[in-house]
Amino acid sequence: MSFNWIEKNKPALVLAPMEGVTDYPMRTLLTERGGFSYCVAEFLRISQELLPKKVYLKHAPELNHGAKTFSQVPVQIQLLGGNAELMAKSAQTAIELGALAIDINFGCPAPTVNRNDGGATLLKYPERIKEIVKAVREAVPSHIPVSAKLRLGWDNMDSIFTNAKKAQDGGASWITIHARTKTQGYAPPAHWKYIGEVQKQLSIPVVANGEIWTLEDFKKCQVETNCEHFMIGRGALANPSLQHQIAHELGLPIHSKLSIAAQDLHPIGIEISDWAPLLTRFIDLTKDKSPDTQYTVCRIKQWLKMANQRRELLWFDEIKKTKSVSDINFILTRMNEVHHGTTFKNEKNRLS
């Protein structure tokens, strides 16, 4: 294969699946900026019955063009569910539609998912992890990678040693470990040292995930885990320069219109002028998503709220007032009138 799945001695940077966040337009945007080896689609929940094929195609439109984004970055299909037989058949359907790899979600902490025998609740049942991975592995062709994403445990971090071994025994090609338990949710810190200890015990590759917000975080995680494969999600949205910085550290190619030097000199900061090209592009990618454009407005607010929590965006208050895409475009257009080096907060004629 010409693209880079997870293999030992081949560093990789993966865009994480985040339900309701890293959907098709966002995957398109982030992968066309360069730096990611591949990305994982949001999970498809397999509950009491098989899903029709149209659901797969709507959920991951990349299946319509080779299971890759338009930037030729491959997209892995992720399944979530506790019924091994249904998961296996669902994996077969995904492969029939063109999926290039399957990931199994054993990490989602959402209460609704956990109450319905999916996601992190399965961390309490190691043998079921093995059963589900094995069923999926045996259901798809041998050249199709099957991986698993796990947390450290439900409420006990030491559970990861058993669960990771069970996933490997089931035939997982690699595992991704989010370095927190279910009960921790997304509260810091991430316990990267456990990933390093697990990696020593397995023969398959391990992808490190969790609480990588900055290049400094990445370097610390790299030291503590001794991993060569990493997955980022919230950090990639809060700091859109992060994917380039990490890819550069890992020696990965950055297929982008900007050179690495230019990216280093002009990282995405806190000014609206830094963000305007990204937001404009996202609006373009979502223009056909919904007639009333509320999808686009909500997603932009969600995205910028995440970024604002890490680094204050003084113009975010203006975005929060918007009710339509035209409102957002007004702010983005106004930024061209702002004197270089000043913040939007200092300008007059703000959105009422």
C-alpha positions in Angstrom: 0.0 0.0 0.0 1.2 3.5 -0.8 -0.2 5.0 2.4 1.0 4.6 6.0 -1.1 2.5 8.3 0.4 1.6 11.6 3.6 -0.4 11.3 6.7 -0.7 13.5 9.6 1.6 12.5 7.2 3.8 10.5 6.1 6.8 12.5 2.5 7.9 12.0 0.2 10.8 13.1 -3.5 10.0 13.2 -6.5 12.3 13.4 -8.8 11.0 16.1 -12.5 10.2 15.8 -14.6 12.7 17.8 -18.3 12.2 17.7 -20.0 15.3 16.3 -16.7 17.1 15.8 -14.4 15.4 13.3 -17.0 14.6 10.7 -16.6 14.6 6.9 -16.1 18.3 6.4 -13.7 18.6 9.3 -11.7 15.6 8.1 -11.6 17.1 4.7 -10.3 20.4 6.0 -7.7 19.0 8.4 -6.3 16.4 6.0 -5.9 18.9 3.1 -3.7 21.0 5.4 -1.2 18.1 5.6 0.6 16.2 8.3 -1.8 13.3 9.0 -1.0 9.8 8.0 -4.6 8.7 8.1 -7.8 9.5 10.0 -10.5 7.5 11.8 -14.1 8.3 11.1 -16.6 8.8 14.0 -18.0 5.5 15.2 -20.9 3.8 13.6 -23.0 2.3 16.4 -24.0 -1.3 15.8 -26.8 -2.1 18.2 -29.6 -4.6 17.7 -29.6 -4.9 13.9 -27.4 -4.4 10.9 -27.3 -0.9 9.4 -28.3 -0.4 5.7 -25.5 0.5 3.4 -26.7 4.0 2.8 -25.9 4.8 6.5 -22.3 3.9 6.0 -22.1 6.1 2.9 -23.7 9.0 4.6 -21.6 8.6 7.7 -18.3 8.3 5.8 -18.7 9.8 2.3 -15.1 9.0 1.7 -16.2 5.5 0.8 -17.5 7.0 -2.4 -14.0 7.9 -3.5 -11.7 5.1 -2.4 -12.1 5.5 1.4 -9.8 8.5 1.2 -10.3 12.2 1.7 -9.8 14.4 -1.4 -6.2 14.9 -0.3 -5.7 11.2 -0.6 -5.5 10.6 3.1 -7.0 7.2 4.0 -10.0 7.0 6.4 -10.5 4.1 8.7 -14.0 3.0 9.5 -14.8 2.7 13.2 -17.5 0.4 14.6 -18.9 0.3 18.1 -21.0 -2.4 19.6 -21.1 -5.4 21.9 -22.5 -8.1 19.7 -19.6 -9.9 18.1 -21.7 -11.4 15.2 -23.3 -8.1 14.3 -19.9 -6.4 14.5 -18.4 -8.9 12.2 -21.2 -8.6 9.6 -21.0 -4.9 9.8 -17.3 -5.0 9.1 -18.0 -7.1 6.1 -20.5 -4.5 4.8 -18.0 -1.7 5.3 -15.4 -3.7 3.3 -17.9 -4.3 0.5 -18.4 -0.6 0.3 -14.7 0.0 0.0 -13.3 0.4 3.5 -9.6 -0.1 3.7 -9.3 -0.8 7.5 -11.6 -1.3 10.5 -11.2 0.1 14.0 -13.2 -1.2 17.0 -14.3 1.3 19.7 -13.7 0.1 23.2 -13.2 3.6 24.6 -16.3 5.9 24.2 -17.2 7.1 27.7 -20.7 8.4 26.7 -23.3 7.2 29.2 -25.9 6.4 26.5 -23.4 4.3 24.6 -22.2 2.5 27.8 -25.7 1.7 28.9 -26.3 0.0 25.6 -23.4 -2.4 25.7 -20.9 -0.4 23.7 -17.7 1.6 24.0 -15.9 1.7 27.3 -18.3 -0.6 29.2 -16.7 -3.5 27.4 -13.4 -2.7 29.2 -15.0 -4.5 32.2 -15.2 -7.8 30.1 -11.7 -8.7 28.7 -12.9 -11.9 27.1 -15.5 -10.1 25.2 -12.9 -7.7 23.8 -11.0 -10.7 22.5 -14.2 -12.2 21.1 -15.3 -9.1 19.2 -11.8 -8.4 17.8 -11.5 -12.1 16.7 -14.9 -12.1 15.1 -14.2 -9.0 13.1 -10.7 -10.2 12.2 -12.0 -13.5 10.8 -14.8 -11.8 8.9 -12.7 -9.6 6.7 -9.9 -10.4 4.3 -6.5 -10.9 5.8 -4.9 -7.8 4.1 -7.5 -5.5 5.8 -6.1 -4.1 9.1 -8.3 -4.5 12.1 -7.4 -2.3 15.1 -8.9 -1.5 18.5 -9.1 1.7 20.5 -9.1 1.3 24.3 -9.0 3.4 27.4 -6.9 2.4 30.4 -9.9 0.8 32.0 -13.4 1.5 33.4 -12.1 2.8 36.8 -8.9 0.8 37.2 -5.8 1.8 35.1 -4.2 -1.6 35.5 -7.0 -3.1 33.5 -5.2 -2.0 30.3 -2.6 -4.7 30.7 -5.3 -7.5 30.4 -7.5 -5.7 27.9 -4.6 -4.8 25.5 -3.4 -8.4 25.6 -6.9 -9.7 24.8 -7.1 -7.3 21.9 -3.8 -8.6 20.6 -4.9 -12.2 21.1 -8.0 -11.5 19.1 -5.9 -10.6 16.2 -5.7 -6.8 16.3 -3.2 -5.3 13.9 -2.5 -2.5 16.4 -4.2 -0.8 19.3 -4.7 2.8 20.2 -4.7 3.7 23.9 -6.4 6.8 25.3 -4.4 7.3 28.5 -7.4 7.7 30.9 -10.1 5.6 32.4 -13.8 5.9 31.6 -14.5 7.4 34.9 -11.9 10.1 34.3 -13.7 11.1 31.1 -11.5 13.9 29.6 -10.3 15.3 32.8 -6.5 15.8 32.9 -4.0 14.4 33.4 -3.5 11.6 30.8 -1.4 8.8 32.3 1.0 8.2 29.4 3.4 6.0 31.4 0.8 3.1 31.2 1.0 3.2 27.4 4.7 2.8 27.6 4.4 -0.2 30.0 1.8 -1.8 27.8 3.9 -1.4 24.7 6.7 -3.4 26.3 4.4 -6.4 26.7 2.9 -6.5 23.3 4.2 -7.6 19.9 1.8 -5.3 18.0 2.3 -1.5 17.6 0.7 0.9 20.1 -0.7 4.3 19.2 -0.5 6.9 22.0 -3.5 9.2 22.5 -4.7 11.7 25.1 -4.0 15.3 26.3 -1.6 16.2 23.5 -2.3 19.9 23.1 1.1 21.4 22.3 4.4 20.3 20.8 5.8 20.2 24.4 3.0 17.8 25.4 3.9 15.6 22.4 7.5 15.5 23.3 6.7 14.5 26.9 4.3 11.8 25.7 6.9 10.5 23.3 9.5 10.2 26.1 7.0 8.6 28.6 5.6 6.1 26.1 8.5 5.5 23.8 5.9 5.3 21.0 6.4 6.2 17.4 2.7 6.5 16.6 0.4 9.2 17.9 -3.3 10.2 17.7 -4.5 13.7 18.3 -8.0 15.1 18.3 -9.0 18.1 20.4 -5.4 19.4 20.3 -5.6 19.5 16.5 -8.7 21.7 16.6 -7.5 23.9 19.4 -4.1 24.4 17.8 -4.3 24.0 14.0 -0.5 24.3 13.8 0.0 21.2 15.9 -0.4 18.6 13.2 2.4 20.3 11.2 4.7 20.6 14.3 4.3 16.9 15.3 4.6 15.7 11.7 7.8 17.7 11.3 9.2 16.1 14.5 8.3 12.6 13.3 9.8 13.2 9.9 6.5 12.8 8.1 5.8 14.5 4.8 3.5 17.5 4.9 1.7 17.7 1.6 0.4 21.2 1.9 0.4 24.4 -0.2 2.6 26.0 2.5 6.2 25.0 3.0 7.4 23.8 6.5 9.4 26.9 6.8 6.4 29.1 6.2 4.3 27.2 8.7 7.0 27.5 11.3 7.2 31.3 10.8 3.5 31.8 10.7 1.8 29.4 13.2 -1.9 29.6 13.8 -2.2 32.0 16.7 -5.0 33.9 18.4 -5.7 36.6 15.8 -8.7 36.4 13.6 -6.4 36.8 10.6 -4.8 33.5 11.5 -8.1 31.7 11.6 -10.0 33.4 8.8 -8.6 31.1 6.0 -9.6 28.0 8.0 -13.0 29.3 8.8 -13.7 30.4 5.3 -12.6 27.1 3.9 -14.8 25.2 6.4 -17.8 27.4 5.4 -17.1 26.5 1.8 -16.9 22.7 2.6 -20.2 22.8 4.5 -22.3 25.1 2.2 -24.5 22.2 1.1 -24.7 20.6 4.5 -28.0 22.2 5.5 -30.4 24.7 3.9 -30.5 27.0 7.0 -26.7 26.9 7.6 -27.2 26.2 11.3 -25.0 23.2 11.0 -22.1 25.4 9.9 -22.7 28.1 12.5 -22.9 25.5 15.4 -19.8 23.7 14.3 -17.8 26.8 14.0 -18.8 27.9 17.5 -18.1 24.5 18.9 -14.6 24.5 17.2 -13.7 28.0 18.4 -14.9 27.4 21.9 -12.5 24.5 22.1 -9.7 26.7 20.9 -10.7 29.6 23.1 -10.4 27.4 26.2 -6.7 26.8 25.4 -5.7 30.3 24.2 -8.1 33.2 24.5 -9.4 34.4 21.2 -10.5 38.0 21.9 -12.8 38.0 18.9 -14.6 34.8 20.0 -17.3 36.8 21.8 -18.3 38.3 18.4 -18.6 34.9 16.8 -20.8 33.7 19.7 -23.3 36.4 18.8 -23.7 35.2 15.2 -26.8 33.5 14.1 -26.0 32.8 10.4 -23.1 32.1 8.1 -23.5 35.6 6.7 -22.9 37.0 10.2 -19.6 35.0 10.4 -18.6 36.1 6.9 -19.2 39.7 7.9 -16.7 39.3 10.8 -14.2 37.6 8.5 -14.5 40.3 5.9 -14.1 43.0 8.5 -10.8 41.5 9.5 -9.3 42.8 6.3 -9.9 46.3 7.6 -8.1 45.7 10.8 -4.6 47.2 11.0 -1.9 44.6 11.0 -1.0 43.5 14.6 -4.2 44.8 16.3 -6.9 42.6 17.6 -10.5 42.6 16.4 -11.5 43.5 19.9 -10.2 47.0 19.5 -12.3 47.7 16.4 -15.5 49.7 16.2 -18.7 48.8 14.2 -18.9 45.4 15.9 -21.8 43.0 15.3 -24.7 44.1 17.4 
